[in-house]
Amino acid sequence: MNSHQNQRLIPLNLKSLRTRFALRFLKALKKINRQEKIHNNNGSACNVVMMNHHKFHKIKVAADASMAAAVGPKRAWSRAVLSRIRLSWWRRRGLLRRDNIVARKQRRGAVRGVMTQQGQTQELRRLVPGGEQMDMQKLLDETAHYIKCLTTQVNVMRSIVNYCSTTVN
């Protein structure tokens, strides 16, 4: 009998952010795994490094999308993350031209240099998805929530890795 059979089953709190994220993320990981098996069974002679990078990117997008979907549309950062993922989808299919996006970013004129208070605020706006359009109070509120969600995301991913590493041994 392995160590996981001895553990008590803990009922899931479906209202908790951690549970909602974990369930969505695990579902996304299963889908990625199925796609990888299909891709590998087709006899593709892809470079292993490129395949790993591609899989890493898929997992990162799955984690971001799972967290944003778990939070829902009530937070600006989650709407911005989902919007960025949708834009990326359109871009990959050639339906949205990248040069338009680059030109828009250049017009914004992201100037980096000495970090004044205004510079730190701009940096925070850049780091928080959707932060460019927020006033300072909303930006700080969204930042606190975003950090809480990133912490939850990391903890769930660590739990998954720990569980997988103990089941392999």
C-alpha positions as CSV (number, residue, x, y, z in Angstrom):
1,M,0.0,0.0,0.0
2,N,1.5,3.3,-1.0
3,S,1.6,6.5,1.2
4,H,-1.2,8.2,-0.7
5,Q,-3.6,5.4,0.1
6,N,-3.1,6.0,3.8
7,Q,-4.0,9.7,3.5
8,R,-7.4,10.8,4.5
9,L,-9.5,12.3,1.7
10,I,-10.1,16.0,2.4
11,P,-13.4,17.4,1.1
12,L,-12.8,20.1,-1.5
13,N,-14.0,23.6,-0.8
14,L,-15.2,24.5,-4.4
15,K,-15.5,28.1,-3.4
16,S,-11.8,28.5,-2.5
17,L,-9.6,30.1,-5.1
18,R,-7.0,27.4,-4.6
19,T,-9.4,24.6,-5.4
20,R,-10.9,26.4,-8.4
21,F,-7.5,27.1,-9.8
22,A,-6.2,23.6,-9.1
23,L,-9.1,21.9,-10.9
24,R,-8.9,24.1,-13.9
25,F,-5.1,23.8,-14.1
26,L,-5.1,20.0,-13.8
27,K,-7.7,19.8,-16.5
28,A,-5.5,22.0,-18.8
29,L,-2.5,19.8,-18.0
30,K,-4.4,16.7,-19.0
31,K,-5.3,18.4,-22.3
32,I,-1.7,19.4,-22.9
33,N,-0.5,15.9,-22.1
34,R,-3.0,14.3,-24.6
35,Q,-1.9,16.8,-27.3
36,E,1.7,15.9,-26.6
37,K,1.0,12.2,-26.9
38,I,-0.8,12.7,-30.3
39,H,2.1,15.0,-31.5
40,N,4.8,12.5,-30.4
41,N,2.9,9.5,-32.0
42,N,2.9,11.2,-35.4
43,G,6.6,10.6,-35.7
44,S,7.5,14.2,-35.7
45,A,11.3,14.8,-35.7
46,C,11.1,18.0,-33.7
47,N,14.1,19.3,-31.8
48,V,13.7,18.2,-28.2
49,V,14.7,21.7,-26.8
50,M,12.0,23.3,-29.0
51,M,9.4,20.8,-27.9
52,N,10.3,21.4,-24.2
53,H,10.1,25.2,-24.8
54,H,6.8,24.9,-26.5
55,K,5.4,22.7,-23.7
56,F,6.7,25.1,-21.1
57,H,4.9,27.9,-22.9
58,K,1.7,25.9,-23.0
59,I,1.9,25.1,-19.3
60,K,2.6,28.8,-18.5
61,V,-0.4,29.9,-20.5
62,A,-2.5,27.2,-18.9
63,A,-1.5,28.4,-15.4
64,D,-2.3,32.0,-16.2
65,A,-5.6,31.2,-17.9
66,S,-6.6,28.8,-15.1
67,M,-5.9,31.4,-12.5
68,A,-7.7,34.2,-14.4
69,A,-10.7,32.0,-15.0
70,A,-10.8,30.9,-11.4
71,V,-10.9,34.6,-10.3
72,G,-13.4,35.5,-12.9
73,P,-14.2,38.8,-14.6
74,K,-14.5,40.8,-11.4
75,R,-10.8,41.7,-11.4
76,A,-9.2,43.9,-14.0
77,W,-6.0,41.9,-14.0
78,S,-7.8,38.6,-14.8
79,R,-9.7,40.3,-17.6
80,A,-6.4,41.6,-19.0
81,V,-4.8,38.2,-18.8
82,L,-7.6,36.5,-20.6
83,S,-7.6,39.3,-23.2
84,R,-3.9,38.9,-23.8
85,I,-4.3,35.1,-24.2
86,R,-7.1,35.7,-26.8
87,L,-4.9,38.2,-28.7
88,S,-2.1,35.7,-28.7
89,W,-4.4,33.1,-30.2
90,W,-5.5,35.5,-32.9
91,R,-1.9,36.4,-33.6
92,R,-0.8,32.8,-33.9
93,R,-3.4,32.2,-36.6
94,G,-2.2,35.2,-38.6
95,L,-5.5,37.1,-38.0
96,L,-3.8,39.9,-36.1
97,R,-0.7,41.7,-37.3
98,R,2.1,42.0,-34.8
99,D,3.5,45.2,-36.3
100,N,0.2,47.0,-35.2
101,I,0.8,45.9,-31.6
102,V,4.5,46.9,-31.7
103,A,3.6,50.4,-33.1
104,R,1.0,50.9,-30.3
105,K,3.6,50.0,-27.6
106,Q,6.2,52.4,-29.2
107,R,3.6,55.2,-29.2
108,R,3.1,54.7,-25.5
109,G,6.8,55.4,-25.1
110,A,8.0,53.2,-22.3
111,V,10.9,55.2,-20.9
112,R,13.1,53.4,-18.4
113,G,15.8,55.1,-16.3
114,V,16.2,56.4,-12.8
115,M,13.4,55.0,-10.7
116,T,11.5,57.9,-9.4
117,Q,8.1,57.4,-7.6
118,Q,6.4,58.0,-11.0
119,G,8.8,55.5,-12.6
120,Q,8.0,52.9,-9.9
121,T,4.3,53.5,-10.5
122,Q,4.8,53.0,-14.2
123,E,6.8,49.8,-13.6
124,L,4.0,48.5,-11.4
125,R,1.4,49.4,-14.1
126,R,3.5,47.4,-16.5
127,L,3.8,44.3,-14.2
128,V,0.1,44.0,-13.3
129,P,-2.0,42.9,-16.2
130,G,-4.4,45.7,-17.2
131,G,-2.6,48.1,-14.9
132,E,-2.0,50.7,-17.6
133,Q,-5.6,52.0,-17.4
134,M,-6.0,52.1,-13.6
135,D,-5.9,54.9,-11.1
136,M,-3.4,54.5,-8.2
137,Q,-5.9,53.1,-5.6
138,K,-7.3,50.6,-8.0
139,L,-3.7,49.7,-9.1
140,L,-2.7,48.9,-5.5
141,D,-5.8,46.9,-4.8
142,E,-5.4,44.9,-8.0
143,T,-1.6,44.4,-7.2
144,A,-2.4,43.0,-3.8
145,H,-5.0,40.6,-5.2
146,Y,-2.7,39.6,-8.1
147,I,0.2,38.8,-5.7
148,K,-2.2,36.7,-3.6
149,C,-3.2,34.8,-6.7
150,L,0.3,34.3,-7.9
151,T,1.2,32.9,-4.4
152,T,-1.7,30.5,-4.6
153,Q,-0.6,29.5,-8.1
154,V,2.9,28.7,-6.9
155,N,1.7,26.8,-3.9
156,V,-0.7,24.6,-6.0
157,M,2.1,24.0,-8.6
158,R,4.4,23.0,-5.8
159,S,1.8,20.6,-4.4
160,I,1.4,19.0,-7.8
161,V,5.1,18.5,-8.2
162,N,5.5,17.1,-4.7
163,Y,2.6,14.7,-5.3
164,C,4.0,13.6,-8.7
165,S,7.5,13.1,-7.3
166,T,6.2,10.9,-4.4
167,T,4.0,8.8,-6.7
168,V,7.0,8.1,-9.1
169,N,9.2,6.8,-6.3
